Amino acid sequence: MALIDRLKPALAAATLSLTPGAPVFAQPAANDPYPVEALAGVVGELHYIYFACEGREAQIWRETMLELLENEAPTRGGHRDRLIASFNQGFQAQQQNRTRCGAEAEMAERRLAQLGRALSEQLRREYLD
């Protein structure tokens, strides 16, 4: 099973199942004060890797970010701006890192997948249990 196939459900579950009435940002988790912002950064990093290695058509992580925004911050405001900034910072961090496609990109994807899963699980525990 491809890495994207393993990580996408975890991130999608986290973004789609968060309480729609109150943003997660307003309720900090114990380990990370803003796990949803960190998750947006991970999605931004993944977007850069896929964009750089698969081409302009590789938009799955951008689409995941749009889902996150739709569920977490559907209207304009500071929370939405912070999520977008975190996504962009993640993208730019990978861009500056200049991860090479192939084994190096796969290692970065695995690291990001692990981090994304941990953040998704943290969000699930904090807000859904």
Phi and psi in degrees as GROMACS dihedral restraints (atoms count N, CA, C in turn):
[ dihedral_restraints ]
;  ai    aj    ak    al  type     phi  dphi    fc
    3     4     5     6     1   -66.7    20    10
    4     5     6     7     1   150.8    20    10
    6     7     8     9     1   -55.4    20    10
    7     8     9    10     1   -45.1    20    10
    9    10    11    12     1   -60.0    20    10
   10    11    12    13     1   -36.0    20    10
   12    13    14    15     1   -68.5    20    10
   13    14    15    16     1   -30.3    20    10
   15    16    17    18     1   -79.8    20    10
   16    17    18    19     1   -37.0    20    10
   18    19    20    21     1   -85.3    20    10
   19    20    21    22     1   -37.8    20    10
   21    22    23    24     1   -53.8    20    10
   22    23    24    25     1   -45.5    20    10
   24    25    26    27     1   -62.2    20    10
   25    26    27    28     1   -38.4    20    10
   27    28    29    30     1   -65.1    20    10
   28    29    30    31     1   -45.4    20    10
   30    31    32    33     1   -67.9    20    10
   31    32    33    34     1   -41.2    20    10
   33    34    35    36     1   -63.8    20    10
   34    35    36    37     1   -41.6    20    10
   36    37    38    39     1   -61.8    20    10
   37    38    39    40     1   -41.0    20    10
   39    40    41    42     1   -65.6    20    10
   40    41    42    43     1   -42.4    20    10
   42    43    44    45     1   -75.2    20    10
   43    44    45    46     1   -35.2    20    10
   45    46    47    48     1   -83.6    20    10
   46    47    48    49     1   -21.7    20    10
   48    49    50    51     1  -102.7    20    10
   49    50    51    52     1     3.4    20    10
   51    52    53    54     1   -69.7    20    10
   52    53    54    55     1   150.0    20    10
   54    55    56    57     1   -59.7    20    10
   55    56    57    58     1   122.2    20    10
   57    58    59    60     1   -70.9    20    10
   58    59    60    61     1   -25.3    20    10
   60    61    62    63     1   -77.9    20    10
   61    62    63    64     1   -32.4    20    10
   63    64    65    66     1  -129.6    20    10
   64    65    66    67     1   126.3    20    10
   66    67    68    69     1   -65.3    20    10
   67    68    69    70     1   146.2    20    10
   69    70    71    72     1   -61.3    20    10
   70    71    72    73     1   -33.5    20    10
   72    73    74    75     1   -53.9    20    10
   73    74    75    76     1   -32.4    20    10
   75    76    77    78     1   -73.5    20    10
   76    77    78    79     1   -13.2    20    10
   78    79    80    81     1  -126.7    20    10
   79    80    81    82     1    85.8    20    10
   81    82    83    84     1   -60.7    20    10
   82    83    84    85     1   144.1    20    10
   84    85    86    87     1   -81.6    20    10
   85    86    87    88     1   162.4    20    10
   87    88    89    90     1   -65.3    20    10
   88    89    90    91     1   -44.4    20    10
   90    91    92    93     1   -83.5    20    10
   91    92    93    94     1   -30.9    20    10
   93    94    95    96     1  -136.9    20    10
   94    95    96    97     1   122.0    20    10
   96    97    98    99     1   -63.1    20    10
   97    98    99   100     1   -25.6    20    10
   99   100   101   102     1  -139.0    20    10
  100   101   102   103     1    67.4    20    10
  102   103   104   105     1   -62.6    20    10
  103   104   105   106     1   -30.4    20    10
  105   106   107   108     1   -70.2    20    10
  106   107   108   109     1   -32.7    20    10
  108   109   110   111     1   -69.1    20    10
  109   110   111   112     1   -40.0    20    10
  111   112   113   114     1   -62.5    20    10
  112   113   114   115     1   -40.2    20    10
  114   115   116   117     1   -62.6    20    10
  115   116   117   118     1   -40.2    20    10
  117   118   119   120     1   -62.0    20    10
  118   119   120   121     1   -37.3    20    10
  120   121   122   123     1   -64.9    20    10
  121   122   123   124     1   -41.2    20    10
  123   124   125   126     1   -62.1    20    10
  124   125   126   127     1   -43.5    20    10
  126   127   128   129     1   -62.0    20    10
  127   128   129   130     1   -38.9    20    10
  129   130   131   132     1   -63.6    20    10
  130   131   132   133     1   -40.7    20    10
  132   133   134   135     1   -64.4    20    10
  133   134   135   136     1   -44.7    20    10
  135   136   137   138     1   -62.1    20    10
  136   137   138   139     1   -38.1    20    10
  138   139   140   141     1   -60.8    20    10
  139   140   141   142     1   -43.8    20    10
  141   142   143   144     1   -61.7    20    10
  142   143   144   145     1   -46.8    20    10
  144   145   146   147     1   -59.3    20    10
  145   146   147   148     1   -47.2    20    10
  147   148   149   150     1   -67.6    20    10
  148   149   150   151     1   -39.9    20    10
  150   151   152   153     1   -61.5    20    10
  151   152   153   154     1   -46.3    20    10
  153   154   155   156     1   -70.7    20    10
  154   155   156   157     1   -37.1    20    10
  156   157   158   159     1   -93.5    20    10
  157   158   159   160     1   -29.2    20    10
  159   160   161   162     1  -104.9    20    10
  160   161   162   163     1   -16.1    20    10
  162   163   164   165     1   105.0    20    10
  163   164   165   166     1   174.0    20    10
  165   166   167   168     1   -58.9    20    10
  166   167   168   169     1   -25.1    20    10
  168   169   170   171     1   -75.6    20    10
  169   170   171   172     1   -16.1    20    10
  171   172   173   174     1   -76.9    20    10
  172   173   174   175     1    91.2    20    10
  174   175   176   177     1  -117.7    20    10
  175   176   177   178     1    13.0    20    10
  177   178   179   180     1   -60.1    20    10
  178   179   180   181     1   -39.3    20    10
  180   181   182   183     1   -77.9    20    10
  181   182   183   184     1   -29.1    20    10
  183   184   185   186     1   -65.7    20    10
  184   185   186   187     1   -42.0    20    10
  186   187   188   189     1   -64.1    20    10
  187   188   189   190     1   -36.9    20    10
  189   190   191   192     1   -63.3    20    10
  190   191   192   193     1   -40.2    20    10
  192   193   194   195     1   -64.2    20    10
  193   194   195   196     1   -39.8    20    10
  195   196   197   198     1   -62.3    20    10
  196   197   198   199     1   -37.6    20    10
  198   199   200   201     1   -64.9    20    10
  199   200   201   202     1   -42.1    20    10
  201   202   203   204     1   -60.1    20    10
  202   203   204   205     1   -45.8    20    10
  204   205   206   207     1   -63.4    20    10
  205   206   207   208     1   -42.4    20    10
  207   208   209   210     1   -60.5    20    10
  208   209   210   211     1   -37.0    20    10
  210   211   212   213     1   -88.2    20    10
  211   212   213   214     1   -33.2    20    10
  213   214   215   216     1   -94.9    20    10
  214   215   216   217     1   -36.1    20    10
  216   217   218   219     1  -149.1    20    10
  217   218   219   220     1    70.9    20    10
  219   220   221   222     1   -69.8    20    10
  220   221   222   223     1   -17.7    20    10
  222   223   224   225     1  -115.0    20    10
  223   224   225   226     1   160.2    20    10
  225   226   227   228     1   -61.6    20    10
  226   227   228   229     1   150.3    20    10
  228   229   230   231     1   155.8    20    10
  229   230   231   232     1  -179.9    20    10
  231   232   233   234     1   -61.3    20    10
  232   233   234   235     1   -40.8    20    10
  234   235   236   237     1   -63.3    20    10
  235   236   237   238     1   -46.2    20    10
  237   238   239   240     1   -61.4    20    10
  238   239   240   241     1   -43.8    20    10
  240   241   242   243     1   -60.4    20    10
  241   242   243   244     1   -40.4    20    10
  243   244   245   246     1   -66.8    20    10
  244   245   246   247     1   -39.6    20    10
  246   247   248   249     1   -64.1    20    10
  247   248   249   250     1   -43.6    20    10
  249   250   251   252     1   -64.0    20    10
  250   251   252   253     1   -42.7    20    10
  252   253   254   255     1   -62.2    20    10
  253   254   255   256     1   -40.0    20    10
  255   256   257   258     1   -65.2    20    10
  256   257   258   259     1   -44.0    20    10
  258   259   260   261     1   -57.7    20    10
  259   260   261   262     1   -48.0    20    10
  261   262   263   264     1   -64.9    20    10
  262   263   264   265     1   -38.1    20    10
  264   265   266   267     1   -64.9    20    10
  265   266   267   268     1   -40.2    20    10
  267   268   269   270     1   -62.4    20    10
  268   269   270   271     1   -44.9    20    10
  270   271   272   273     1   -58.1    20    10
  271   272   273   274     1   -48.6    20    10
  273   274   275   276     1   -67.3    20    10
  274   275   276   277     1   -33.5    20    10
  276   277   278   279     1   -62.6    20    10
  277   278   279   280     1   -45.3    20    10
  279   280   281   282     1   -67.9    20    10
  280   281   282   283     1   -36.4    20    10
  282   283   284   285     1   -62.5    20    10
  283   284   285   286     1   -43.6    20    10
  285   286   287   288     1   -70.2    20    10
  286   287   288   289     1   -33.0    20    10
  288   289   290   291     1   -68.1    20    10
  289   290   291   292     1   -27.1    20    10
  291   292   293   294     1    54.3    20    10
  292   293   294   295     1    49.5    20    10
  294   295   296   297     1   -56.3    20    10
  295   296   297   298     1   128.3    20    10
  297   298   299   300     1   -83.1    20    10
  298   299   300   301     1   142.9    20    10
  300   301   302   303     1   -66.1    20    10
  301   302   303   304     1   154.5    20    10
  303   304   305   306     1   106.2    20    10
  304   305   306   307     1  -139.6    20    10
  306   307   308   309     1   -61.2    20    10
  307   308   309   310     1   -39.8    20    10
  309   310   311   312     1   -63.7    20    10
  310   311   312   313     1   -43.8    20    10
  312   313   314   315     1   -65.7    20    10
  313   314   315   316     1   -39.4    20    10
  315   316   317   318     1   -63.3    20    10
  316   317   318   319     1   -39.4    20    10
  318   319   320   321     1   -64.4    20    10
  319   320   321   322     1   -42.8    20    10
  321   322   323   324     1   -63.5    20    10
  322   323   324   325     1   -41.7    20    10
  324   325   326   327     1   -61.2    20    10
  325   326   327   328     1   -42.3    20    10
  327   328   329   330     1   -62.8    20    10
  328   329   330   331     1   -42.9    20    10
  330   331   332   333     1   -62.3    20    10
  331   332   333   334     1   -45.6    20    10
  333   334   335   336     1   -67.6    20    10
  334   335   336   337     1   -35.7    20    10
  336   337   338   339     1   -62.0    20    10
  337   338   339   340     1   -44.3    20    10
  339   340   341   342     1   -62.8    20    10
  340   341   342   343     1   -44.6    20    10
  342   343   344   345     1   -64.8    20    10
  343   344   345   346     1   -44.3    20    10
  345   346   347   348     1   -61.2    20    10
  346   347   348   349     1   -41.9    20    10
  348   349   350   351     1   -63.2    20    10
  349   350   351   352     1   -42.7    20    10
  351   352   353   354     1   -62.6    20    10
  352   353   354   355     1   -43.9    20    10
  354   355   356   357     1   -66.2    20    10
  355   356   357   358     1   -40.6    20    10
  357   358   359   360     1   -62.7    20    10
  358   359   360   361     1   -42.9    20    10
  360   361   362   363     1   -66.2    20    10
  361   362   363   364     1   -40.2    20    10
  363   364   365   366     1   -60.2    20    10
  364   365   366   367     1   -45.2    20    10
  366   367   368   369     1   -62.8    20    10
  367   368   369   370     1   -43.2    20    10
  369   370   371   372     1   -61.3    20    10
  370   371   372   373     1   -47.5    20    10
  372   373   374   375     1   -62.3    20    10
  373   374   375   376     1   -46.4    20    10
  375   376   377   378     1   -69.4    20    10
  376   377   378   379     1   -35.7    20    10
  378   379   380   381     1  -115.5    20    10
  379   380   381   382     1   -11.6    20    10
  381   382   383   384     1  -117.9    20    10
  382   383   384   385     1   -18.1    20    10
